[in-house]
């Protein structure tokens, strides 16, 4: 869910209201505040962490490729 949608409290309250009307057990956090706290916690710990590139190796690779083309 995009952050701008998740942080739209009016929209999220309406989703929460509709979920309670459905009669089915909740599949997510109990309250809007719990949901927002969960979203913040997940944002601090991203699923995908990209390592910093080894720039020296990249430069060397480019130089070698350049020599082959000349």
mmCIF file of the N, C-alpha and C atoms, coordinates in Angstrom:
data_MODEL
# 
_entry.id   MODEL 
# 
loop_
_atom_site.group_PDB 
_atom_site.id 
_atom_site.type_symbol 
_atom_site.label_atom_id 
_atom_site.label_alt_id 
_atom_site.label_comp_id 
_atom_site.label_asym_id 
_atom_site.label_entity_id 
_atom_site.label_seq_id 
_atom_site.pdbx_PDB_ins_code 
_atom_site.Cartn_x 
_atom_site.Cartn_y 
_atom_site.Cartn_z 
_atom_site.occupancy 
_atom_site.B_iso_or_equiv 
_atom_site.pdbx_formal_charge 
_atom_site.auth_seq_id 
_atom_site.auth_comp_id 
_atom_site.auth_asym_id 
_atom_site.auth_atom_id 
_atom_site.pdbx_PDB_model_num 
ATOM 1   N N  . UNK A 1 1  ? 0.846   -1.167  0.000   1.00 0.00 ? 1  UNK A N  1 
ATOM 2   C CA . UNK A 1 1  ? 0.000   0.000   0.000   1.00 0.00 ? 1  UNK A CA 1 
ATOM 3   C C  . UNK A 1 1  ? 0.899   1.239   0.000   1.00 0.00 ? 1  UNK A C  1 
ATOM 4   N N  . UNK A 1 2  ? 0.663   2.172   -0.891  1.00 0.00 ? 2  UNK A N  1 
ATOM 5   C CA . UNK A 1 2  ? 1.474   3.390   -0.929  1.00 0.00 ? 2  UNK A CA 1 
ATOM 6   C C  . UNK A 1 2  ? 1.365   4.174   0.380   1.00 0.00 ? 2  UNK A C  1 
ATOM 7   N N  . UNK A 1 3  ? 2.433   4.851   0.754   1.00 0.00 ? 3  UNK A N  1 
ATOM 8   C CA . UNK A 1 3  ? 2.476   5.581   2.021   1.00 0.00 ? 3  UNK A CA 1 
ATOM 9   C C  . UNK A 1 3  ? 1.402   6.658   2.090   1.00 0.00 ? 3  UNK A C  1 
ATOM 10  N N  . UNK A 1 4  ? 1.148   7.357   0.983   1.00 0.00 ? 4  UNK A N  1 
ATOM 11  C CA . UNK A 1 4  ? 0.150   8.424   1.035   1.00 0.00 ? 4  UNK A CA 1 
ATOM 12  C C  . UNK A 1 4  ? -1.244  7.883   1.322   1.00 0.00 ? 4  UNK A C  1 
ATOM 13  N N  . UNK A 1 5  ? -1.530  6.679   0.886   1.00 0.00 ? 5  UNK A N  1 
ATOM 14  C CA . UNK A 1 5  ? -2.823  6.047   1.179   1.00 0.00 ? 5  UNK A CA 1 
ATOM 15  C C  . UNK A 1 5  ? -2.837  5.565   2.623   1.00 0.00 ? 5  UNK A C  1 
ATOM 16  N N  . UNK A 1 6  ? -1.754  4.910   3.048   1.00 0.00 ? 6  UNK A N  1 
ATOM 17  C CA . UNK A 1 6  ? -1.694  4.371   4.408   1.00 0.00 ? 6  UNK A CA 1 
ATOM 18  C C  . UNK A 1 6  ? -1.767  5.465   5.455   1.00 0.00 ? 6  UNK A C  1 
ATOM 19  N N  . UNK A 1 7  ? -1.267  6.644   5.147   1.00 0.00 ? 7  UNK A N  1 
ATOM 20  C CA . UNK A 1 7  ? -1.273  7.738   6.116   1.00 0.00 ? 7  UNK A CA 1 
ATOM 21  C C  . UNK A 1 7  ? -2.506  8.624   6.017   1.00 0.00 ? 7  UNK A C  1 
ATOM 22  N N  . UNK A 1 8  ? -3.406  8.321   5.099   1.00 0.00 ? 8  UNK A N  1 
ATOM 23  C CA . UNK A 1 8  ? -4.661  9.061   4.981   1.00 0.00 ? 8  UNK A CA 1 
ATOM 24  C C  . UNK A 1 8  ? -5.611  8.514   6.049   1.00 0.00 ? 8  UNK A C  1 
ATOM 25  N N  . UNK A 1 9  ? -5.691  9.214   7.185   1.00 0.00 ? 9  UNK A N  1 
ATOM 26  C CA . UNK A 1 9  ? -6.447  8.682   8.320   1.00 0.00 ? 9  UNK A CA 1 
ATOM 27  C C  . UNK A 1 9  ? -7.935  8.514   8.008   1.00 0.00 ? 9  UNK A C  1 
ATOM 28  N N  . UNK A 1 10 ? -8.501  9.420   7.230   1.00 0.00 ? 10 UNK A N  1 
ATOM 29  C CA . UNK A 1 10 ? -9.916  9.293   6.877   1.00 0.00 ? 10 UNK A CA 1 
ATOM 30  C C  . UNK A 1 10 ? -10.184 8.016   6.093   1.00 0.00 ? 10 UNK A C  1 
ATOM 31  N N  . UNK A 1 11 ? -9.335  7.741   5.133   1.00 0.00 ? 11 UNK A N  1 
ATOM 32  C CA . UNK A 1 11 ? -9.472  6.533   4.319   1.00 0.00 ? 11 UNK A CA 1 
ATOM 33  C C  . UNK A 1 11 ? -9.282  5.283   5.162   1.00 0.00 ? 11 UNK A C  1 
ATOM 34  N N  . UNK A 1 12 ? -8.244  5.299   6.009   1.00 0.00 ? 12 UNK A N  1 
ATOM 35  C CA . UNK A 1 12 ? -7.964  4.124   6.830   1.00 0.00 ? 12 UNK A CA 1 
ATOM 36  C C  . UNK A 1 12 ? -9.066  3.873   7.856   1.00 0.00 ? 12 UNK A C  1 
ATOM 37  N N  . UNK A 1 13 ? -9.647  4.954   8.402   1.00 0.00 ? 13 UNK A N  1 
ATOM 38  C CA . UNK A 1 13 ? -10.767 4.781   9.338   1.00 0.00 ? 13 UNK A CA 1 
ATOM 39  C C  . UNK A 1 13 ? -11.971 4.163   8.628   1.00 0.00 ? 13 UNK A C  1 
ATOM 40  N N  . UNK A 1 14 ? -12.207 4.571   7.390   1.00 0.00 ? 14 UNK A N  1 
ATOM 41  C CA . UNK A 1 14 ? -13.311 3.993   6.624   1.00 0.00 ? 14 UNK A CA 1 
ATOM 42  C C  . UNK A 1 14 ? -13.062 2.510   6.346   1.00 0.00 ? 14 UNK A C  1 
ATOM 43  N N  . UNK A 1 15 ? -11.831 2.151   6.008   1.00 0.00 ? 15 UNK A N  1 
ATOM 44  C CA . UNK A 1 15 ? -11.508 0.732   5.814   1.00 0.00 ? 15 UNK A CA 1 
ATOM 45  C C  . UNK A 1 15 ? -11.741 -0.059  7.096   1.00 0.00 ? 15 UNK A C  1 
ATOM 46  N N  . UNK A 1 16 ? -11.303 0.524   8.213   1.00 0.00 ? 16 UNK A N  1 
ATOM 47  C CA . UNK A 1 16 ? -11.485 -0.131  9.508   1.00 0.00 ? 16 UNK A CA 1 
ATOM 48  C C  . UNK A 1 16 ? -12.985 -0.297  9.812   1.00 0.00 ? 16 UNK A C  1 
ATOM 49  N N  . UNK A 1 17 ? -13.777 0.733   9.534   1.00 0.00 ? 17 UNK A N  1 
ATOM 50  C CA . UNK A 1 17 ? -15.219 0.673   9.771   1.00 0.00 ? 17 UNK A CA 1 
ATOM 51  C C  . UNK A 1 17 ? -15.863 -0.424  8.924   1.00 0.00 ? 17 UNK A C  1 
ATOM 52  N N  . UNK A 1 18 ? -15.483 -0.481  7.662   1.00 0.00 ? 18 UNK A N  1 
ATOM 53  C CA . UNK A 1 18 ? -16.053 -1.495  6.772   1.00 0.00 ? 18 UNK A CA 1 
ATOM 54  C C  . UNK A 1 18 ? -15.640 -2.900  7.193   1.00 0.00 ? 18 UNK A C  1 
ATOM 55  N N  . UNK A 1 19 ? -14.421 -3.030  7.688   1.00 0.00 ? 19 UNK A N  1 
ATOM 56  C CA . UNK A 1 19 ? -13.967 -4.344  8.134   1.00 0.00 ? 19 UNK A CA 1 
ATOM 57  C C  . UNK A 1 19 ? -14.799 -4.835  9.318   1.00 0.00 ? 19 UNK A C  1 
ATOM 58  N N  . UNK A 1 20 ? -15.137 -3.921  10.234  1.00 0.00 ? 20 UNK A N  1 
ATOM 59  C CA . UNK A 1 20 ? -15.950 -4.332  11.378  1.00 0.00 ? 20 UNK A CA 1 
ATOM 60  C C  . UNK A 1 20 ? -17.364 -4.704  10.940  1.00 0.00 ? 20 UNK A C  1 
ATOM 61  N N  . UNK A 1 21 ? -17.870 -4.078  9.898   1.00 0.00 ? 21 UNK A N  1 
ATOM 62  C CA . UNK A 1 21 ? -19.211 -4.392  9.405   1.00 0.00 ? 21 UNK A CA 1 
ATOM 63  C C  . UNK A 1 21 ? -19.270 -5.761  8.719   1.00 0.00 ? 21 UNK A C  1 
ATOM 64  N N  . UNK A 1 22 ? -18.126 -6.217  8.209   1.00 0.00 ? 22 UNK A N  1 
ATOM 65  C CA . UNK A 1 22 ? -18.124 -7.477  7.467   1.00 0.00 ? 22 UNK A CA 1 
ATOM 66  C C  . UNK A 1 22 ? -18.405 -8.683  8.356   1.00 0.00 ? 22 UNK A C  1 
ATOM 67  N N  . UNK A 1 23 ? -18.082 -8.572  9.642   1.00 0.00 ? 23 UNK A N  1 
ATOM 68  C CA . UNK A 1 23 ? -18.312 -9.688  10.547  1.00 0.00 ? 23 UNK A CA 1 
ATOM 69  C C  . UNK A 1 23 ? -17.188 -10.707 10.547  1.00 0.00 ? 23 UNK A C  1 
ATOM 70  N N  . UNK A 1 24 ? -16.209 -10.535 9.688   1.00 0.00 ? 24 UNK A N  1 
ATOM 71  C CA . UNK A 1 24 ? -15.075 -11.448 9.646   1.00 0.00 ? 24 UNK A CA 1 
ATOM 72  C C  . UNK A 1 24 ? -13.999 -10.971 10.614  1.00 0.00 ? 24 UNK A C  1 
ATOM 73  N N  . UNK A 1 25 ? -13.201 -11.899 11.135  1.00 0.00 ? 25 UNK A N  1 
ATOM 74  C CA . UNK A 1 25 ? -12.133 -11.472 12.033  1.00 0.00 ? 25 UNK A CA 1 
ATOM 75  C C  . UNK A 1 25 ? -11.110 -10.610 11.288  1.00 0.00 ? 25 UNK A C  1 
ATOM 76  N N  . UNK A 1 26 ? -10.525 -9.689  12.012  1.00 0.00 ? 26 UNK A N  1 
ATOM 77  C CA . UNK A 1 26 ? -9.544  -8.781  11.430  1.00 0.00 ? 26 UNK A CA 1 
ATOM 78  C C  . UNK A 1 26 ? -8.293  -9.545  11.032  1.00 0.00 ? 26 UNK A C  1 
ATOM 79  N N  . UNK A 1 27 ? -7.739  -9.192  9.881   1.00 0.00 ? 27 UNK A N  1 
ATOM 80  C CA . UNK A 1 27 ? -6.517  -9.838  9.417   1.00 0.00 ? 27 UNK A CA 1 
ATOM 81  C C  . UNK A 1 27 ? -5.291  -8.983  9.693   1.00 0.00 ? 27 UNK A C  1 
ATOM 82  N N  . UNK A 1 28 ? -5.509  -7.772  10.170  1.00 0.00 ? 28 UNK A N  1 
ATOM 83  C CA . UNK A 1 28 ? -4.389  -6.854  10.384  1.00 0.00 ? 28 UNK A CA 1 
ATOM 84  C C  . UNK A 1 28 ? -4.359  -6.341  11.803  1.00 0.00 ? 28 UNK A C  1 
ATOM 85  N N  . UNK A 1 29 ? -3.663  -5.214  12.007  1.00 0.00 ? 29 UNK A N  1 
ATOM 86  C CA . UNK A 1 29 ? -3.594  -4.616  13.334  1.00 0.00 ? 29 UNK A CA 1 
ATOM 87  C C  . UNK A 1 29 ? -4.980  -4.255  13.850  1.00 0.00 ? 29 UNK A C  1 
ATOM 88  N N  . UNK A 1 30 ? -5.138  -4.232  15.171  1.00 0.00 ? 30 UNK A N  1 
ATOM 89  C CA . UNK A 1 30 ? -6.450  -4.023  15.784  1.00 0.00 ? 30 UNK A CA 1 
ATOM 90  C C  . UNK A 1 30 ? -7.013  -2.627  15.573  1.00 0.00 ? 30 UNK A C  1 
ATOM 91  N N  . UNK A 1 31 ? -6.179  -1.618  15.635  1.00 0.00 ? 31 UNK A N  1 
ATOM 92  C CA . UNK A 1 31 ? -6.652  -0.245  15.492  1.00 0.00 ? 31 UNK A CA 1 
ATOM 93  C C  . UNK A 1 31 ? -5.840  0.477   14.426  1.00 0.00 ? 31 UNK A C  1 
ATOM 94  N N  . UNK A 1 32 ? -6.336  1.646   14.054  1.00 0.00 ? 32 UNK A N  1 
ATOM 95  C CA . UNK A 1 32 ? -5.608  2.472   13.092  1.00 0.00 ? 32 UNK A CA 1 
ATOM 96  C C  . UNK A 1 32 ? -4.248  2.856   13.652  1.00 0.00 ? 32 UNK A C  1 
ATOM 97  N N  . UNK A 1 33 ? -4.204  3.171   14.950  1.00 0.00 ? 33 UNK A N  1 
ATOM 98  C CA . UNK A 1 33 ? -2.928  3.527   15.572  1.00 0.00 ? 33 UNK A CA 1 
ATOM 99  C C  . UNK A 1 33 ? -1.955  2.357   15.511  1.00 0.00 ? 33 UNK A C  1 
ATOM 100 N N  . UNK A 1 34 ? -2.450  1.136   15.744  1.00 0.00 ? 34 UNK A N  1 
ATOM 101 C CA . UNK A 1 34 ? -1.591  -0.053  15.636  1.00 0.00 ? 34 UNK A CA 1 
ATOM 102 C C  . UNK A 1 34 ? -1.076  -0.209  14.208  1.00 0.00 ? 34 UNK A C  1 
ATOM 103 N N  . UNK A 1 35 ? -1.946  0.031   13.248  1.00 0.00 ? 35 UNK A N  1 
ATOM 104 C CA . UNK A 1 35 ? -1.549  -0.079  11.845  1.00 0.00 ? 35 UNK A CA 1 
ATOM 105 C C  . UNK A 1 35 ? -0.450  0.919   11.511  1.00 0.00 ? 35 UNK A C  1 
ATOM 106 N N  . UNK A 1 36 ? -0.629  2.171   11.937  1.00 0.00 ? 36 UNK A N  1 
ATOM 107 C CA . UNK A 1 36 ? 0.362   3.200   11.648  1.00 0.00 ? 36 UNK A CA 1 
ATOM 108 C C  . UNK A 1 36 ? 1.692   2.885   12.332  1.00 0.00 ? 36 UNK A C  1 
ATOM 109 N N  . UNK A 1 37 ? 1.634   2.398   13.569  1.00 0.00 ? 37 UNK A N  1 
ATOM 110 C CA . UNK A 1 37 ? 2.862   2.031   14.274  1.00 0.00 ? 37 UNK A CA 1 
ATOM 111 C C  . UNK A 1 37 ? 3.569   0.893   13.540  1.00 0.00 ? 37 UNK A C  1 
ATOM 112 N N  . UNK A 1 38 ? 2.805   -0.080  13.078  1.00 0.00 ? 38 UNK A N  1 
ATOM 113 C CA . UNK A 1 38 ? 3.367   -1.206  12.327  1.00 0.00 ? 38 UNK A CA 1 
ATOM 114 C C  . UNK A 1 38 ? 4.015   -0.709  11.033  1.00 0.00 ? 38 UNK A C  1 
ATOM 115 N N  . UNK A 1 39 ? 3.371   0.231   10.351  1.00 0.00 ? 39 UNK A N  1 
ATOM 116 C CA . UNK A 1 39 ? 3.916   0.767   9.107   1.00 0.00 ? 39 UNK A CA 1 
ATOM 117 C C  . UNK A 1 39 ? 5.233   1.491   9.357   1.00 0.00 ? 39 UNK A C  1 
ATOM 118 N N  . UNK A 1 40 ? 5.308   2.248   10.442  1.00 0.00 ? 40 UNK A N  1 
ATOM 119 C CA . UNK A 1 40 ? 6.536   2.972   10.770  1.00 0.00 ? 40 UNK A CA 1 
ATOM 120 C C  . UNK A 1 40 ? 7.656   1.990   11.097  1.00 0.00 ? 40 UNK A C  1 
ATOM 121 N N  . UNK A 1 41 ? 7.337   0.961   11.867  1.00 0.00 ? 41 UNK A N  1 
ATOM 122 C CA . UNK A 1 41 ? 8.348   -0.037  12.218  1.00 0.00 ? 41 UNK A CA 1 
ATOM 123 C C  . UNK A 1 41 ? 8.885   -0.737  10.972  1.00 0.00 ? 41 UNK A C  1 
ATOM 124 N N  . UNK A 1 42 ? 8.007   -1.087  10.043  1.00 0.00 ? 42 UNK A N  1 
ATOM 125 C CA . UNK A 1 42 ? 8.429   -1.763  8.821   1.00 0.00 ? 42 UNK A CA 1 
ATOM 126 C C  . UNK A 1 42 ? 9.256   -0.830  7.941   1.00 0.00 ? 42 UNK A C  1 
ATOM 127 N N  . UNK A 1 43 ? 8.932   0.461   7.945   1.00 0.00 ? 43 UNK A N  1 
ATOM 128 C CA . UNK A 1 43 ? 9.668   1.416   7.126   1.00 0.00 ? 43 UNK A CA 1 
ATOM 129 C C  . UNK A 1 43 ? 11.102  1.571   7.631   1.00 0.00 ? 43 UNK A C  1 
ATOM 130 N N  . UNK A 1 44 ? 11.302  1.400   8.930   1.00 0.00 ? 44 UNK A N  1 
ATOM 131 C CA . UNK A 1 44 ? 12.645  1.521   9.477   1.00 0.00 ? 44 UNK A CA 1 
ATOM 132 C C  . UNK A 1 44 ? 13.501  0.302   9.162   1.00 0.00 ? 44 UNK A C  1 
ATOM 133 N N  . UNK A 1 45 ? 12.869  -0.799  8.807   1.00 0.00 ? 45 UNK A N  1 
ATOM 134 C CA . UNK A 1 45 ? 13.574  -2.036  8.500   1.00 0.00 ? 45 UNK A CA 1 
ATOM 135 C C  . UNK A 1 45 ? 13.171  -2.513  7.111   1.00 0.00 ? 45 UNK A C  1 
ATOM 136 N N  . UNK A 1 46 ? 13.739  -1.890  6.077   1.00 0.00 ? 46 UNK A N  1 
ATOM 137 C CA . UNK A 1 46 ? 13.310  -2.252  4.725   1.00 0.00 ? 46 UNK A CA 1 
ATOM 138 C C  . UNK A 1 46 ? 13.629  -3.704  4.388   1.00 0.00 ? 46 UNK A C  1 
ATOM 139 N N  . UNK A 1 47 ? 12.794  -4.274  3.569   1.00 0.00 ? 47 UNK A N  1 
ATOM 140 C CA . UNK A 1 47 ? 12.957  -5.667  3.143   1.00 0.00 ? 47 UNK A CA 1 
ATOM 141 C C  . UNK A 1 47 ? 14.183  -5.819  2.261   1.00 0.00 ? 47 UNK A C  1 
ATOM 142 N N  . UNK A 1 48 ? 14.387  -4.863  1.399   1.00 0.00 ? 48 UNK A N  1 
ATOM 143 C CA . UNK A 1 48 ? 15.478  -4.936  0.435   1.00 0.00 ? 48 UNK A CA 1 
ATOM 144 C C  . UNK A 1 48 ? 16.551  -3.918  0.801   1.00 0.00 ? 48 UNK A C  1 
ATOM 145 N N  . UNK A 1 49 ? 17.719  -4.403  1.158   1.00 0.00 ? 49 UNK A N  1 
ATOM 146 C CA . UNK A 1 49 ? 18.846  -3.525  1.470   1.00 0.00 ? 49 UNK A CA 1 
ATOM 147 C C  . UNK A 1 49 ? 19.897  -3.731  0.389   1.00 0.00 ? 49 UNK A C  1 
ATOM 148 N N  . UNK A 1 50 ? 20.186  -2.664  -0.328  1.00 0.00 ? 50 UNK A N  1 
ATOM 149 C CA . UNK A 1 50 ? 21.160  -2.745  -1.405  1.00 0.00 ? 50 UNK A CA 1 
ATOM 150 C C  . UNK A 1 50 ? 22.545  -2.422  -0.870  1.00 0.00 ? 50 UNK A C  1 
ATOM 151 N N  . UNK A 1 51 ? 23.513  -3.279  -1.144  1.00 0.00 ? 51 UNK A N  1 
ATOM 152 C CA . UNK A 1 51 ? 24.873  -2.983  -0.694  1.00 0.00 ? 51 UNK A CA 1 
ATOM 153 C C  . UNK A 1 51 ? 25.471  -1.837  -1.513  1.00 0.00 ? 51 UNK A C  1 
ATOM 154 N N  . UNK A 1 52 ? 26.425  -1.143  -0.911  1.00 0.00 ? 52 UNK A N  1 
ATOM 155 C CA . UNK A 1 52 ? 27.104  -0.074  -1.641  1.00 0.00 ? 52 UNK A CA 1 
ATOM 156 C C  . UNK A 1 52 ? 27.990  -0.721  -2.705  1.00 0.00 ? 52 UNK A C  1 
ATOM 157 N N  . UNK A 1 53 ? 27.972  -0.172  -3.913  1.00 0.00 ? 53 UNK A N  1 
ATOM 158 C CA . UNK A 1 53 ? 28.784  -0.769  -4.991  1.00 0.00 ? 53 UNK A CA 1 
ATOM 159 C C  . UNK A 1 53 ? 30.271  -0.559  -4.748  1.00 0.00 ? 53 UNK A C  1 
ATOM 160 N N  . UNK A 1 54 ? 31.058  -1.485  -5.231  1.00 0.00 ? 54 UNK A N  1 
ATOM 161 C CA . UNK A 1 54 ? 32.512  -1.381  -5.171  1.00 0.00 ? 54 UNK A CA 1 
ATOM 162 C C  . UNK A 1 54 ? 32.946  -0.538  -6.364  1.00 0.00 ? 54 UNK A C  1 
ATOM 163 N N  . UNK A 1 55 ? 33.110  0.752   -6.137  1.00 0.00 ? 55 UNK A N  1 
ATOM 164 C CA . UNK A 1 55 ? 33.389  1.666   -7.251  1.00 0.00 ? 55 UNK A CA 1 
ATOM 165 C C  . UNK A 1 55 ? 34.741  1.393   -7.896  1.00 0.00 ? 55 UNK A C  1 
ATOM 166 N N  . UNK A 1 56 ? 35.711  0.957   -7.112  1.00 0.00 ? 56 UNK A N  1 
ATOM 167 C CA . UNK A 1 56 ? 37.026  0.672   -7.698  1.00 0.00 ? 56 UNK A CA 1 
ATOM 168 C C  . UNK A 1 56 ? 36.924  -0.468  -8.713  1.00 0.00 ? 56 UNK A C  1 
ATOM 169 N N  . UNK A 1 57 ? 36.169  -1.502  -8.354  1.00 0.00 ? 57 UNK A N  1 
ATOM 170 C CA . UNK A 1 57 ? 36.002  -2.634  -9.275  1.00 0.00 ? 57 UNK A CA 1 
ATOM 171 C C  . UNK A 1 57 ? 35.232  -2.205  -10.516 1.00 0.00 ? 57 UNK A C  1 
ATOM 172 N N  . UNK A 1 58 ? 34.236  -1.337  -10.359 1.00 0.00 ? 58 UNK A N  1 
ATOM 173 C CA . UNK A 1 58 ? 33.465  -0.857  -11.509 1.00 0.00 ? 58 UNK A CA 1 
ATOM 174 C C  . UNK A 1 58 ? 34.341  -0.034  -12.452 1.00 0.00 ? 58 UNK A C  1 
ATOM 175 N N  . UNK A 1 59 ? 35.165  0.841   -11.884 1.00 0.00 ? 59 UNK A N  1 
ATOM 176 C CA . UNK A 1 59 ? 36.049  1.660   -12.706 1.00 0.00 ? 59 UNK A CA 1 
ATOM 177 C C  . UNK A 1 59 ? 37.036  0.770   -13.451 1.00 0.00 ? 59 UNK A C  1 
ATOM 178 N N  . UNK A 1 60 ? 37.603  -0.197  -12.750 1.00 0.00 ? 60 UNK A N  1 
ATOM 179 C CA . UNK A 1 60 ? 38.561  -1.101  -13.383 1.00 0.00 ? 60 UNK A CA 1 
ATOM 180 C C  . UNK A 1 60 ? 37.903  -1.886  -14.518 1.00 0.00 ? 60 UNK A C  1 
ATOM 181 N N  . UNK A 1 61 ? 36.694  -2.345  -14.290 1.00 0.00 ? 61 UNK A N  1 
ATOM 182 C CA . UNK A 1 61 ? 35.974  -3.091  -15.318 1.00 0.00 ? 61 UNK A CA 1 
ATOM 183 C C  . UNK A 1 61 ? 35.714  -2.217  -16.549 1.00 0.00 ? 61 UNK A C  1 
ATOM 184 N N  . UNK A 1 62 ? 35.344  -0.966  -16.321 1.00 0.00 ? 62 UNK A N  1 
ATOM 185 C CA . UNK A 1 62 ? 35.104  -0.048  -17.439 1.00 0.00 ? 62 UNK A CA 1 
ATOM 186 C C  . UNK A 1 62 ? 36.383  0.207   -18.227 1.00 0.00 ? 62 UNK A C  1 
ATOM 187 N N  . UNK A 1 63 ? 37.479  0.396   -17.500 1.00 0.00 ? 63 UNK A N  1 
ATOM 188 C CA . UNK A 1 63 ? 38.766  0.616   -18.191 1.00 0.00 ? 63 UNK A CA 1 
ATOM 189 C C  . UNK A 1 63 ? 39.166  -0.585  -19.027 1.00 0.00 ? 63 UNK A C  1 
ATOM 190 N N  . UNK A 1 64 ? 38.965  -1.790  -18.502 1.00 0.00 ? 64 UNK A N  1 
ATOM 191 C CA . UNK A 1 64 ? 39.289  -2.996  -19.253 1.00 0.00 ? 64 UNK A CA 1 
ATOM 192 C C  . UNK A 1 64 ? 38.421  -3.130  -20.489 1.00 0.00 ? 64 UNK A C  1 
ATOM 193 N N  . UNK A 1 65 ? 37.139  -2.835  -20.367 1.00 0.00 ? 65 UNK A N  1 
ATOM 194 C CA . UNK A 1 65 ? 36.231  -2.893  -21.512 1.00 0.00 ? 65 UNK A CA 1 
ATOM 195 C C  . UNK A 1 65 ? 36.624  -1.868  -22.564 1.00 0.00 ? 65 UNK A C  1 
ATOM 196 N N  . UNK A 1 66 ? 37.032  -0.704  -22.105 1.00 0.00 ? 66 UNK A N  1 
ATOM 197 C CA . UNK A 1 66 ? 37.459  0.359   -23.021 1.00 0.00 ? 66 UNK A CA 1 
ATOM 198 C C  . UNK A 1 66 ? 38.694  -0.064  -23.801 1.00 0.00 ? 66 UNK A C  1 
ATOM 199 N N  . UNK A 1 67 ? 39.641  -0.726  -23.150 1.00 0.00 ? 67 UNK A N  1 
ATOM 200 C CA . UNK A 1 67 ? 40.860  -1.192  -23.824 1.00 0.00 ? 67 UNK A CA 1 
ATOM 201 C C  . UNK A 1 67 ? 40.521  -2.224  -24.888 1.00 0.00 ? 67 UNK A C  1 
ATOM 202 N N  . UNK A 1 68 ? 39.555  -3.077  -24.625 1.00 0.00 ? 68 UNK A N  1 
ATOM 203 C CA . UNK A 1 68 ? 39.159  -4.128  -25.586 1.00 0.00 ? 68 UNK A CA 1 
ATOM 204 C C  . UNK A 1 68 ? 38.534  -3.507  -26.822 1.00 0.00 ? 68 UNK A C  1 
ATOM 205 N N  . UNK A 1 69 ? 37.848  -2.399  -26.666 1.00 0.00 ? 69 UNK A N  1 
ATOM 206 C CA . UNK A 1 69 ? 37.161  -1.755  -27.792 1.00 0.00 ? 69 UNK A CA 1 
ATOM 207 C C  . UNK A 1 69 ? 38.122  -0.943  -28.662 1.00 0.00 ? 69 UNK A C  1 
ATOM 208 N N  . UNK A 1 70 ? 39.270  -0.598  -28.147 1.00 0.00 ? 70 UNK A N  1 
ATOM 209 C CA . UNK A 1 70 ? 40.210  0.244   -28.916 1.00 0.00 ? 70 UNK A CA 1 
ATOM 210 C C  . UNK A 1 70 ? 41.040  -0.558  -29.857 1.00 0.00 ? 70 UNK A C  1 
# 
